[in-house]
Amino acid sequence: MPRWNAEKKQAYRTEVIQRITAAMPSVMQEYASIHWEEELKSYHTEHEYYPDYIHAPIHGSTDSYTNPQSCLAWDAAMDAIIPLSHNVSCQQLRETMAELIPEDAQIETVLELGAGTGGGALALAQRFPQATFRITDVSPYMLVISQHKFNKAGLSERASFEQVDARNTGYPDNSFDLVTSSLLFHETPKEWTPKILKEMYRITKPGGWVLYADTYRGEYALSASFQEPWLDDFIHFNFEYEFAKAGFTELNYIRYAVGLWYMVGRKLEM
């Protein structure tokens, strides 16, 4: 795709914001039943708790992941950005990602890192009805929204929701049949990427799977329209190398739609 000029980028931003604004009344109605004070009791919300990166102007909004209003708007933003940017729906992105793990794989335990509002885990929960899930994020507001969505889907008994730093989860070695994440590495400093991948490898069971999705590949990266503080570092990562360096094998880098990609791999049996 050709590189967008400033005028086209501004038009794109305007269209995204208009779509988010139009969707917000229904979003607020959907989550009106959440009792935030009660739901947040088990999580850290103090400014000093969060890693430094989360206070950066990601998407041009400082502290967006520690702001409940920004977190509430997340799904509306994805439902605007994914179709406009990549010509697929957010649901298609998630369902296609889940289908990369064979349906006959022995998936009993799943961890999602940087889960956001839990869309990836929900798709996997539909594909693997026998599995239990750990839904993790550093943002408590995202976790509250994820839990609301799992409750609505009737899947809450299969999931737990935990505030976790992806660099150091605290889970034992070899804990999960599948460790998954999406849209995480382009929003974290470059120093985090190898640490998170090393942690993902450590907690994956021998014979288990890793599954990841992200954007900003190829020419699409030249048309970024919202502020991404670490985008330049991200687009220069060789992710097949990075996943292999962490220890994963049988890696498959899959291009999907415009600028979207998946990575799927295994941890060898010991």
C-alpha positions as CSV (number, residue, x, y, z in Angstrom):
1,M,0.0,0.0,0.0
2,P,1.3,3.5,-0.7
3,R,2.5,5.6,2.2
4,W,-0.2,7.9,3.5
5,N,0.4,11.7,3.5
6,A,-0.5,13.9,6.4
7,E,-3.9,14.8,4.9
8,K,-4.9,11.1,4.6
9,K,-3.6,10.3,8.1
10,Q,-5.7,13.1,9.5
11,A,-8.8,12.0,7.6
12,Y,-8.2,8.5,9.0
13,R,-7.9,9.7,12.6
14,T,-11.1,11.7,12.2
15,E,-13.0,8.7,10.9
16,V,-11.8,6.5,13.7
17,I,-12.7,9.1,16.4
18,Q,-16.2,9.6,14.8
19,R,-16.8,5.8,14.9
20,I,-15.7,5.5,18.5
21,T,-17.8,8.5,19.5
22,A,-20.9,7.0,17.8
23,A,-20.3,3.7,19.5
24,M,-19.8,5.0,23.1
25,P,-23.5,5.4,24.2
26,S,-24.0,1.7,23.6
27,V,-20.7,0.8,25.2
28,M,-21.6,2.8,28.4
29,Q,-25.0,1.1,28.5
30,E,-23.3,-2.3,28.1
31,Y,-21.0,-1.7,31.1
32,A,-23.4,0.3,33.2
33,S,-23.9,-2.6,35.6
34,I,-20.2,-2.7,36.6
35,H,-19.6,-1.6,40.2
36,W,-16.1,-0.3,39.7
37,E,-15.2,0.4,43.3
38,E,-16.1,-3.2,44.3
39,E,-14.5,-4.8,41.3
40,L,-11.2,-3.0,41.7
41,K,-10.7,-4.0,45.3
42,S,-8.5,-6.9,44.5
43,Y,-6.3,-5.0,42.0
44,H,-3.6,-2.3,42.3
45,T,-4.7,1.1,41.0
46,E,-2.0,3.4,42.5
47,H,0.1,5.3,40.0
48,E,3.4,4.0,41.4
49,Y,2.4,0.3,40.9
50,Y,2.5,0.4,37.1
51,P,5.6,0.0,35.0
52,D,6.9,3.3,33.6
53,Y,6.0,2.5,30.0
54,I,2.3,2.5,30.7
55,H,2.4,6.2,31.4
56,A,3.7,7.0,27.9
57,P,1.4,8.7,25.3
58,I,0.3,5.4,23.7
59,H,-2.0,6.3,20.8
60,G,-1.5,9.9,21.9
61,S,-3.2,9.4,25.2
62,T,-1.1,9.5,28.4
63,D,-2.0,6.9,31.0
64,S,-4.6,5.4,28.7
65,Y,-4.4,1.9,30.2
66,T,-4.8,3.3,33.8
67,N,-7.8,5.4,32.7
68,P,-11.2,3.6,32.9
69,Q,-12.7,5.7,30.2
70,S,-10.0,4.8,27.8
71,C,-10.3,1.1,28.6
72,L,-14.1,1.3,28.1
73,A,-13.5,2.7,24.7
74,W,-11.0,0.0,23.7
75,D,-13.4,-2.4,22.0
76,A,-15.1,0.5,20.1
77,A,-11.6,1.6,19.0
78,M,-10.7,-1.9,17.8
79,D,-14.0,-2.2,16.0
80,A,-13.2,1.0,14.1
81,I,-9.5,0.6,13.5
82,I,-9.3,-3.1,12.5
83,P,-11.8,-2.9,9.6
84,L,-10.6,0.5,8.4
85,S,-6.9,-0.4,8.5
86,H,-6.9,-4.1,7.7
87,N,-10.1,-4.9,5.8
88,V,-11.2,-7.6,8.3
89,S,-13.3,-7.4,11.4
90,C,-11.9,-7.7,14.9
91,Q,-13.9,-10.9,15.3
92,Q,-12.3,-12.4,12.2
93,L,-8.9,-11.5,13.5
94,R,-9.6,-13.3,16.8
95,E,-11.3,-16.4,15.3
96,T,-8.6,-16.9,12.7
97,M,-6.0,-16.6,15.4
98,A,-7.7,-19.3,17.5
99,E,-8.0,-21.6,14.5
100,L,-4.2,-21.7,14.1
101,I,-4.1,-24.1,17.1
102,P,-5.3,-27.5,15.9
103,E,-8.7,-28.5,17.3
104,D,-7.3,-31.8,18.4
105,A,-4.4,-30.3,20.3
106,Q,-4.4,-31.2,24.0
107,I,-5.2,-27.7,25.4
108,E,-6.3,-27.8,29.0
109,T,-4.7,-24.7,30.4
110,V,-4.4,-21.3,28.6
111,L,-2.7,-18.1,29.7
112,E,-3.3,-14.8,27.9
113,L,-0.7,-12.1,28.6
114,G,-1.6,-8.4,28.0
115,A,-5.2,-9.6,27.4
116,G,-6.8,-6.2,27.2
117,T,-10.6,-6.9,27.1
118,G,-10.1,-10.6,26.6
119,G,-11.2,-11.0,23.0
120,G,-8.4,-13.4,22.1
121,A,-9.2,-15.6,25.1
122,L,-12.9,-15.6,24.4
123,A,-12.2,-17.0,20.9
124,L,-10.0,-19.7,22.2
125,A,-12.5,-20.6,24.9
126,Q,-15.1,-21.3,22.2
127,R,-12.6,-23.4,20.3
128,F,-11.4,-25.4,23.3
129,P,-14.4,-25.9,25.6
130,Q,-12.4,-28.1,27.9
131,A,-9.8,-25.5,28.7
132,T,-9.4,-23.2,31.7
133,F,-8.0,-19.7,31.3
134,R,-5.8,-17.2,33.2
135,I,-6.6,-13.8,31.8
136,T,-3.8,-11.3,32.7
137,D,-3.1,-7.7,32.2
138,V,-1.3,-4.9,34.0
139,S,-4.4,-2.7,33.7
140,P,-7.1,-3.5,36.3
141,Y,-9.7,-1.7,34.2
142,M,-9.1,-4.0,31.3
143,L,-9.4,-7.0,33.6
144,V,-12.8,-5.8,35.0
145,I,-14.1,-5.5,31.4
146,S,-12.7,-8.9,30.5
147,Q,-14.5,-10.5,33.4
148,H,-17.7,-8.8,32.5
149,K,-17.5,-10.2,29.0
150,F,-16.7,-13.7,30.2
151,N,-19.6,-13.5,32.6
152,K,-21.9,-12.4,29.8
153,A,-20.7,-15.4,27.7
154,G,-21.4,-17.8,30.5
155,L,-17.7,-18.7,30.7
156,S,-16.7,-17.1,34.0
157,E,-16.3,-20.5,35.8
158,R,-13.5,-21.4,33.3
159,A,-11.4,-18.2,33.9
160,S,-9.5,-16.3,36.5
161,F,-8.4,-12.7,36.1
162,E,-5.1,-11.6,37.5
163,Q,-3.0,-8.4,37.4
164,V,0.4,-9.5,36.1
165,D,3.5,-8.0,34.7
166,A,4.3,-10.0,31.5
167,R,8.0,-9.8,32.1
168,N,7.7,-11.7,35.4
169,T,4.4,-13.5,35.8
170,G,5.3,-15.4,39.0
171,Y,3.8,-18.6,37.5
172,P,5.7,-21.9,37.9
173,D,7.8,-23.3,35.1
174,N,5.9,-25.4,32.6
175,S,2.4,-24.3,33.7
176,F,0.3,-23.8,30.5
177,D,-0.5,-25.8,27.4
178,L,-0.9,-22.6,25.5
179,V,0.5,-19.1,26.1
180,T,-1.0,-16.4,23.9
181,S,-1.0,-12.7,23.4
182,S,-1.8,-10.1,20.8
183,L,-1.1,-6.4,20.0
184,L,1.4,-6.3,22.9
185,F,4.9,-5.9,21.5
186,H,4.2,-2.8,19.4
187,E,3.1,-1.1,22.6
188,T,6.0,-2.0,24.9
189,P,9.6,-0.8,25.0
190,K,12.1,-2.9,22.9
191,E,13.8,-4.0,26.1
192,W,10.6,-5.8,27.1
193,T,10.3,-8.0,24.1
194,P,13.0,-10.6,24.8
195,K,12.1,-10.6,28.5
196,I,8.4,-11.3,27.8
197,L,9.3,-14.0,25.2
198,K,11.7,-15.7,27.6
199,E,8.9,-15.7,30.3
200,M,6.4,-17.1,27.8
201,Y,8.8,-19.9,27.0
202,R,9.5,-20.6,30.7
203,I,5.8,-21.0,31.6
204,T,4.8,-23.0,28.5
205,K,4.6,-26.8,29.1
206,P,6.9,-29.0,27.1
207,G,5.0,-29.8,24.0
208,G,2.8,-26.8,24.5
209,W,2.0,-23.9,22.1
210,V,2.7,-20.2,21.8
211,L,0.3,-18.0,19.8
212,Y,0.7,-14.3,19.0
213,A,-0.8,-11.7,16.7
214,D,0.2,-8.1,15.9
215,T,0.1,-5.4,13.3
216,Y,2.4,-2.8,11.6
217,R,4.1,-5.2,9.1
218,G,5.4,-4.2,5.7
219,E,4.2,-1.0,4.0
220,Y,1.4,-0.6,6.5
221,A,3.9,0.4,9.1
222,L,4.6,3.6,7.1
223,S,1.0,4.7,7.5
224,A,0.8,4.7,11.3
225,S,-1.7,7.5,12.2
226,F,-1.8,7.3,16.0
227,Q,1.2,7.8,18.2
228,E,3.1,4.6,19.0
229,P,6.2,5.5,21.1
230,W,8.1,2.3,20.3
231,L,7.0,1.7,16.7
232,D,10.4,2.3,15.1
233,D,12.0,-0.4,17.3
234,F,9.1,-2.8,16.8
235,I,9.1,-2.7,13.0
236,H,12.8,-3.6,12.9
237,F,12.4,-6.7,15.1
238,N,12.8,-10.0,13.3
239,F,10.1,-11.9,15.2
240,E,10.9,-15.3,13.8
241,Y,14.4,-14.8,15.2
242,E,13.1,-13.4,18.5
243,F,10.7,-16.3,19.2
244,A,13.4,-18.8,18.2
245,K,15.9,-17.1,20.4
246,A,13.5,-17.5,23.3
247,G,13.5,-21.3,22.6
248,F,10.3,-21.9,20.6
249,T,10.4,-24.2,17.6
250,E,8.2,-25.2,14.7
251,L,7.6,-21.5,14.2
252,N,5.2,-20.3,11.5
253,Y,5.0,-16.6,10.7
254,I,1.7,-16.0,8.9
255,R,0.7,-12.8,7.1
256,Y,-3.0,-12.1,7.5
257,A,-4.9,-9.2,5.8
258,V,-3.2,-5.8,5.4
259,G,-0.4,-5.4,7.9
260,L,-1.6,-8.1,10.3
261,W,0.4,-11.2,11.2
262,Y,0.4,-14.2,13.4
263,M,3.2,-16.3,15.0
264,V,2.5,-19.9,16.1
265,G,5.1,-22.3,17.6
266,R,5.8,-25.0,20.0
267,K,8.0,-25.7,23.0
268,L,9.8,-29.0,22.5
269,E,9.1,-32.0,24.7
270,M,11.9,-32.5,27.2
